[in-house]
Amino acid sequence: MSKNKQFTREEELLLQDFSRNVSTKSNALFYGNAFIVSAIPIWLFWRIHLLDIVTTSPIFLLVTLVATWLMAFAYKNTKFSLKHKVAVKREAAVTEDMNRKLSEDKKMSKKEKDERILWKKNEVADYEATTFSIFYNNALFLALIIIASFYVLRSFSPTINYMLSVTLSGGLLALLSTGTQ
């Protein structure tokens, strides 16, 4: 392939489906979920560890923002690693369903039917990988927070406990998401 050759629109769409980049919609979903889940430990430390919410609000804000970024990073990595696996597992079911829906349209060419099936398969894989990534990372993050704050870091002051347990849980989550599964 020469250096000057441009990709066709179909090739660009196919490459986009398998790239690490996520859509603006997915990005907003990831950061919104990550912010909500990153803010949950504030309640834990406010009510159970008795941290004053007003005096520690700058720390809460900073740590929550760092954890939000780390969790969004983990969501993206997990989604990317799961998307192809989900696509392979759902391929037969999606193909069967789409063939049933498209069988009534006799005017549609075989190539167009195949393109629609591929598009639907990618859409299903994207949706399932996104939802599972959010569920898996949220559950792991909250479990790590509980283990870190109540067992590993229990002898530290509540402020240090909060800062370490939330950032270390987010960091460990981001680190684990970079591995291959």
C-alpha positions as CSV (number, residue, x, y, z in Angstrom):
1,M,0.0,0.0,0.0
2,S,1.4,3.4,-1.0
3,K,1.8,6.2,1.5
4,N,-0.5,8.5,-0.5
5,K,-3.4,6.0,-0.6
6,Q,-6.5,7.3,1.4
7,F,-8.8,4.9,3.2
8,T,-12.3,4.5,1.9
9,R,-15.2,5.5,4.2
10,E,-16.0,1.8,4.8
11,E,-12.3,1.1,5.8
12,E,-12.3,4.1,8.2
13,L,-15.5,2.9,9.8
14,L,-14.1,-0.6,10.2
15,L,-10.8,0.7,11.7
16,Q,-12.8,3.0,14.1
17,D,-14.8,0.0,15.4
18,F,-11.6,-1.8,16.5
19,S,-9.6,1.2,17.7
20,R,-8.9,2.1,21.3
21,N,-10.6,5.4,20.8
22,V,-14.1,5.7,22.3
23,S,-16.9,7.8,21.1
24,T,-17.9,11.0,22.8
25,K,-21.0,9.3,24.1
26,S,-19.0,6.5,25.6
27,N,-16.5,9.0,27.0
28,A,-19.2,11.0,28.7
29,L,-20.8,7.7,30.1
30,F,-17.4,6.6,31.4
31,Y,-16.5,9.9,33.1
32,G,-20.0,10.3,34.5
33,N,-20.0,6.8,36.0
34,A,-16.5,7.1,37.2
35,F,-17.2,10.4,39.0
36,I,-20.3,9.0,40.7
37,V,-18.5,5.8,41.9
38,S,-15.4,7.8,42.9
39,A,-17.5,10.1,45.0
40,I,-19.2,7.1,46.9
41,P,-16.2,6.8,49.3
42,I,-16.8,10.4,50.5
43,W,-20.0,9.1,52.2
44,L,-18.1,6.2,53.7
45,F,-15.4,8.5,55.2
46,W,-17.8,11.2,56.2
47,R,-20.3,8.9,58.1
48,I,-18.2,5.9,59.2
49,H,-14.7,7.4,59.6
50,L,-16.2,10.7,60.8
51,L,-14.2,13.0,58.6
52,D,-15.6,16.6,58.6
53,I,-16.9,17.2,55.1
54,V,-16.4,20.9,55.1
55,T,-12.7,21.0,56.2
56,T,-11.7,18.1,54.0
57,S,-13.7,19.1,50.9
58,P,-10.6,20.2,48.9
59,I,-9.0,16.8,49.6
60,F,-12.3,15.0,48.7
61,L,-12.5,17.0,45.4
62,L,-8.9,16.4,44.4
63,V,-8.8,12.7,45.2
64,T,-12.2,12.2,43.6
65,L,-11.0,13.8,40.4
66,V,-7.9,11.7,40.3
67,A,-9.9,8.5,41.0
68,T,-12.4,9.5,38.3
69,W,-9.6,9.8,35.7
70,L,-8.1,6.5,36.8
71,M,-11.4,4.7,36.6
72,A,-12.3,6.1,33.2
73,F,-8.9,4.9,32.0
74,A,-9.7,1.4,33.4
75,Y,-13.2,1.5,31.7
76,K,-11.7,2.2,28.3
77,N,-9.0,-0.5,28.6
78,T,-11.4,-3.1,29.8
79,K,-13.9,-2.2,27.1
80,F,-11.2,-2.5,24.4
81,S,-10.0,-5.9,25.6
82,L,-13.6,-7.3,25.9
83,K,-15.1,-5.9,22.7
84,H,-13.6,-8.5,20.3
85,K,-14.3,-11.4,22.7
86,V,-17.9,-10.4,23.0
87,A,-18.2,-9.9,19.2
88,V,-16.9,-13.5,18.7
89,K,-19.3,-14.9,21.2
90,R,-22.4,-13.1,19.9
91,E,-21.6,-13.4,16.2
92,A,-23.8,-16.5,15.6
93,A,-26.8,-15.1,17.5
94,V,-26.6,-11.6,15.9
95,T,-26.1,-13.1,12.4
96,E,-29.2,-15.4,12.8
97,D,-31.3,-12.5,14.2
98,M,-30.3,-10.1,11.4
99,N,-30.8,-12.7,8.7
100,R,-34.3,-13.3,10.0
101,K,-35.0,-9.6,9.9
102,L,-33.4,-9.0,6.5
103,S,-34.8,-12.1,4.8
104,E,-38.0,-10.2,3.9
105,D,-36.1,-7.6,1.9
106,K,-35.4,-9.2,-1.5
107,K,-34.0,-6.0,-3.0
108,M,-31.0,-5.8,-0.7
109,S,-27.8,-7.2,-2.0
110,K,-25.7,-9.8,-0.2
111,K,-22.9,-7.3,0.4
112,E,-25.3,-4.8,2.0
113,K,-26.8,-7.5,4.2
114,D,-23.3,-8.6,5.3
115,E,-22.4,-4.9,6.1
116,R,-25.6,-4.5,8.2
117,I,-24.8,-7.8,10.0
118,L,-21.3,-6.6,10.7
119,W,-22.5,-3.2,11.9
120,K,-25.1,-4.8,14.2
121,K,-22.5,-7.3,15.6
122,N,-20.1,-4.3,16.4
123,E,-23.0,-2.4,18.0
124,V,-23.9,-5.3,20.2
125,A,-20.3,-6.0,21.1
126,D,-19.7,-2.3,21.9
127,Y,-22.8,-2.1,24.1
128,E,-22.1,-5.3,26.0
129,A,-18.4,-4.5,26.5
130,T,-19.3,-1.0,27.8
131,T,-21.8,-2.2,30.3
132,F,-19.7,-5.1,31.5
133,S,-16.6,-2.8,31.8
134,I,-18.5,-0.4,34.0
135,F,-20.0,-3.1,36.2
136,Y,-16.7,-5.0,36.6
137,N,-14.6,-2.0,37.3
138,N,-17.1,-0.4,39.7
139,A,-17.4,-3.7,41.7
140,L,-13.7,-4.1,41.9
141,F,-13.1,-0.5,42.8
142,L,-15.6,-0.5,45.7
143,A,-14.3,-3.9,47.0
144,L,-10.7,-2.5,46.9
145,I,-11.9,0.6,48.8
146,I,-13.5,-1.4,51.5
147,I,-10.5,-3.8,51.9
148,A,-8.0,-0.9,51.9
149,S,-9.9,1.4,54.2
150,F,-11.1,-1.1,56.8
151,Y,-8.3,-3.6,56.8
152,V,-5.0,-2.5,55.2
153,L,-5.0,1.2,56.2
154,R,-7.1,1.1,59.4
155,S,-4.2,2.3,61.6
156,F,-3.8,5.5,59.5
157,S,-5.6,8.8,60.3
158,P,-9.0,9.0,58.4
159,T,-7.7,11.7,56.0
160,I,-4.6,9.7,55.0
161,N,-6.7,6.6,54.9
162,Y,-9.1,8.2,52.5
163,M,-6.4,9.6,50.2
164,L,-4.4,6.4,50.1
165,S,-7.3,3.9,49.8
166,V,-9.1,5.8,47.0
167,T,-6.0,6.6,44.9
168,L,-4.4,3.2,45.4
169,S,-7.7,1.5,44.6
170,G,-8.0,3.6,41.4
171,G,-4.4,3.1,40.5
172,L,-4.5,-0.7,41.0
173,L,-7.7,-0.8,38.9
174,A,-6.1,1.2,36.1
175,L,-3.0,-1.1,36.3
176,L,-5.0,-4.3,36.2
177,S,-7.0,-3.0,33.2
178,T,-3.8,-2.7,31.1
179,G,-3.1,-6.5,31.3
180,T,-4.4,-9.0,28.9
181,Q,-7.1,-11.3,30.1
